[in-house]
Amino acid sequence: MDLKSGLPWWLIKDGLMTNFNILQKNIETEIVIIGSGITGALAAHFLCEAGAKCIVVDKRMSSTGSTAASTAQLQYEIDVFLHELSDQIGTENAVKSYSLCLKSISTLKQIISKLKLDCSFEMKPSLQLAANKQGTKKLKLEYEFRKKHKLPIEFLDKKTLKKQFGIDRDSAIYTDTSAQVDAYMLCRLLLDHHKKKSGLEVYSYTEIVNVNHKKDGIRLLTDRGHEIKAKKMVCSPGYESEFFLKEKVMKLNSTYVFISKPVLKNLWPESCMIWETARPYLYIRTSTDNRVIVGGEDEAFLNPESRDRKMGQKNKTILRKFKKLFPEIDLEIDFHWCGVFGETKDGLPYIGVHPEHPNTYFALGYGGNGITFSVIAAEIIRDLYVGKPSGNEKIFAFGR
Ligand SMILES: Cc1cc2nc3c(=O)[nH]c(=O)nc-3n(C[C@H](O)[C@H](O)[C@H](O)COP(=O)(O)OP(=O)(O)OC[C@H]3O[C@@H](n4cnc5c(N)ncnc54)[C@H](O)[C@@H]3O)c2cc1C
């Protein structure tokens, strides 16, 4: 599948990774990880730290799938409000999901700081704006619900929002636990670190075209006809999971993004991340060189051609919506791109084992918060592998 088009900023900002290998022989390992996006890279990190011998294979150049297109806003709130998720999966699991997302941001922060990964990670507050009166009603409910369950949140009424942020909307919720990162760079550095320190092998342009389950593990066939023999497989192929998993667990959408030229004045207070109660929502963040990244206008994915044809028009709409929010900020679009993302029925990822796929751990972090799900998936898979499951995998199980 053509996962993205246009020019994702992250791929050109620091240049492409050029030191890649292509698998050109049969190989044996303990764990083979499919996909070198943020999910595969984090799984490799946790498994290498646990002492497992791993290899990562990717059919593209390393980490240039959806991760390279991501705006990489890390928020603990998922696309489904906690009070609504609670109706769908029960309060205990819903609160646990939100708490795990919250924890995943500090886990990521710790990894980045411990390994000294220079990937533009910054803690940033996040503001979710009410789109209308109905939005305010939902935000108030959400505020009460999260307060009750001791999750960080503040409610801003119209007057406070205008005074503190200069934004003219009915209300908002504010959290100071979010972060933003360059996800492509994070992947590159994480994989490089473990190549040097843990003997991790990473193979680009190596597509898995066949999977055979054996009593003692798994055999994978690559597009060049080489065999990978492993005890376990971590399946983290992003939105191209249909080859590995027959069950349909997600719906694909297209989303559109641009990054502006650097803005030569102060942006809004705290240059916090912004999103909305509207569906689809506008999402806004900044870069370390004072550019503004704005995305949105999501719609159901039909095919790459129809998605790409709409890019120009979608940019105009996104720019117009931004202008309405911040009339005093003039943005000039520098680069723009679009990408695919997946959505599940409850906004939660699918993580862990599947009865029809022995020796396989799935890490399918679908949703607007895919990256926090990648952290959760990687930890769960490490725990399953070392035989100390936390029980968290039950929340994200297939057939839930
Ligand atoms: C425009 C956009 C904005 C987004 N914004 C955010 C955001 O703000 N916050 C957030 O948390 N998430 C966001 N997301 C979602 C997030 O980017 C994804 O959840 C995340 O990047 C998925 O990572 P991944 O490693 O699972 O998939 P990928 O990065 O796609 O990696 C999977 C890899 O598997 C490889 N692969 C697939 N099949 C095979 C095969 N058969 N053999 C070998 N290799 C294979 C692919 O080549 C690919 O490189 C956004 C997504 C998009 C597109």
The ligand as an SDF file (V2000), in Angstrom:
LIG
                    3D

 53 58  0  0  0  0  0  0  0  0999 V2000
   -0.2350   12.1700    8.9680 C   0  0  0  0  0  0  0  0  0  0  0  0
   -0.2480   11.3350   10.2130 C   0  0  0  0  0  0  0  0  0  0  0  0
   -0.2720   11.9670   11.4380 C   0  0  0  0  0  0  0  0  0  0  0  0
   -0.2440   11.2110   12.6040 C   0  0  0  0  0  0  0  0  0  0  0  0
   -0.1770   11.8650   13.8000 N   0  0  0  0  0  0  0  0  0  0  0  0
   -0.0240   11.1690   14.9360 C   0  0  0  0  0  0  0  0  0  0  0  0
    0.1600   11.8380   16.1800 C   0  0  0  0  0  0  0  0  0  0  0  0
    0.1550   13.0660   16.2470 O   0  0  0  0  0  0  0  0  0  0  0  0
    0.3470   11.0800   17.2850 N   0  0  0  0  0  0  0  0  0  0  0  0
    0.3880    9.7150   17.2420 C   0  0  0  0  0  0  0  0  0  0  0  0
    0.5920    9.0810   18.2770 O   0  0  0  0  0  0  0  0  0  0  0  0
    0.1960    9.0590   16.0790 N   0  0  0  0  0  0  0  0  0  0  0  0
   -0.0070    9.7450   14.9310 C   0  0  0  0  0  0  0  0  0  0  0  0
   -0.1720    9.0870   13.7520 N   0  0  0  0  0  0  0  0  0  0  0  0
   -0.1860    7.6340   13.7630 C   0  0  0  0  0  0  0  0  0  0  0  0
    1.2500    7.1130   13.9150 C   0  0  0  0  0  0  0  0  0  0  0  0
    2.0920    7.7730   13.0200 O   0  0  0  0  0  0  0  0  0  0  0  0
    1.2610    5.6280   13.6740 C   0  0  0  0  0  0  0  0  0  0  0  0
    0.4490    5.0090   14.6460 O   0  0  0  0  0  0  0  0  0  0  0  0
    2.6520    5.0450   13.7930 C   0  0  0  0  0  0  0  0  0  0  0  0
    3.5940    5.7430   13.0130 O   0  0  0  0  0  0  0  0  0  0  0  0
    2.5970    3.5980   13.3610 C   0  0  0  0  0  0  0  0  0  0  0  0
    3.8780    3.0720   13.5080 O   0  0  0  0  0  0  0  0  0  0  0  0
    4.1410    1.5940   13.0780 P   0  0  0  0  0  0  0  0  0  0  0  0
    5.5530    1.3120   13.3800 O   0  0  0  0  0  0  0  0  0  0  0  0
    3.1150    0.7140   13.6760 O   0  0  0  0  0  0  0  0  0  0  0  0
    3.8680    1.5970   11.4910 O   0  0  0  0  0  0  0  0  0  0  0  0
    4.8660    2.0780   10.3190 P   0  0  0  0  0  0  0  0  0  0  0  0
    5.6270    3.2700   10.6850 O   0  0  0  0  0  0  0  0  0  0  0  0
    4.0690    2.1240    9.0610 O   0  0  0  0  0  0  0  0  0  0  0  0
    5.8790    0.8750   10.2530 O   0  0  0  0  0  0  0  0  0  0  0  0
    5.4950   -0.4050    9.7830 C   0  0  0  0  0  0  0  0  0  0  0  0
    6.5740   -0.8860    8.8380 C   0  0  0  0  0  0  0  0  0  0  0  0
    6.2870   -2.2420    8.4790 O   0  0  0  0  0  0  0  0  0  0  0  0
    6.7720   -2.4400    7.1940 C   0  0  0  0  0  0  0  0  0  0  0  0
    6.0920   -3.6050    6.5950 N   0  0  0  0  0  0  0  0  0  0  0  0
    4.7770   -3.7570    6.3400 C   0  0  0  0  0  0  0  0  0  0  0  0
    4.5310   -4.9650    5.7680 N   0  0  0  0  0  0  0  0  0  0  0  0
    5.7420   -5.5860    5.6680 C   0  0  0  0  0  0  0  0  0  0  0  0
    6.1610   -6.8490    5.1510 C   0  0  0  0  0  0  0  0  0  0  0  0
    5.3000   -7.7170    4.5960 N   0  0  0  0  0  0  0  0  0  0  0  0
    7.4880   -7.1590    5.1950 N   0  0  0  0  0  0  0  0  0  0  0  0
    8.3780   -6.2790    5.7330 C   0  0  0  0  0  0  0  0  0  0  0  0
    8.0290   -5.0730    6.2200 N   0  0  0  0  0  0  0  0  0  0  0  0
    6.7380   -4.7220    6.2000 C   0  0  0  0  0  0  0  0  0  0  0  0
    6.4420   -1.1450    6.4770 C   0  0  0  0  0  0  0  0  0  0  0  0
    7.2780   -0.9520    5.3530 O   0  0  0  0  0  0  0  0  0  0  0  0
    6.6200   -0.0910    7.5510 C   0  0  0  0  0  0  0  0  0  0  0  0
    7.8540    0.5990    7.4510 O   0  0  0  0  0  0  0  0  0  0  0  0
   -0.2310    9.7980   12.5490 C   0  0  0  0  0  0  0  0  0  0  0  0
   -0.2380    9.1680   11.3170 C   0  0  0  0  0  0  0  0  0  0  0  0
   -0.2320    9.9130   10.1470 C   0  0  0  0  0  0  0  0  0  0  0  0
   -0.1920    9.2140    8.8220 C   0  0  0  0  0  0  0  0  0  0  0  0
  1  2  1  0
  2  3  1  0
  2 52  2  0
  3  4  2  0
  4  5  1  0
  4 50  1  0
  5  6  2  0
  6  7  1  0
  6 13  1  0
  7  8  2  0
  7  9  1  0
  9 10  1  0
 10 11  2  0
 10 12  1  0
 12 13  2  0
 13 14  1  0
 14 15  1  0
 14 50  1  0
 15 16  1  0
 16 17  1  0
 16 18  1  0
 18 19  1  0
 18 20  1  0
 20 21  1  0
 20 22  1  0
 22 23  1  0
 23 24  1  0
 24 25  2  0
 24 26  1  0
 24 27  1  0
 27 28  1  0
 28 29  2  0
 28 30  1  0
 28 31  1  0
 31 32  1  0
 32 33  1  0
 33 34  1  0
 33 48  1  0
 34 35  1  0
 35 36  1  0
 35 46  1  0
 36 37  1  0
 36 45  1  0
 37 38  2  0
 38 39  1  0
 39 40  1  0
 39 45  2  0
 40 41  1  0
 40 42  2  0
 42 43  1  0
 43 44  2  0
 44 45  1  0
 46 47  1  0
 46 48  1  0
 48 49  1  0
 50 51  2  0
 51 52  1  0
 52 53  1  0
M  END
$$$$
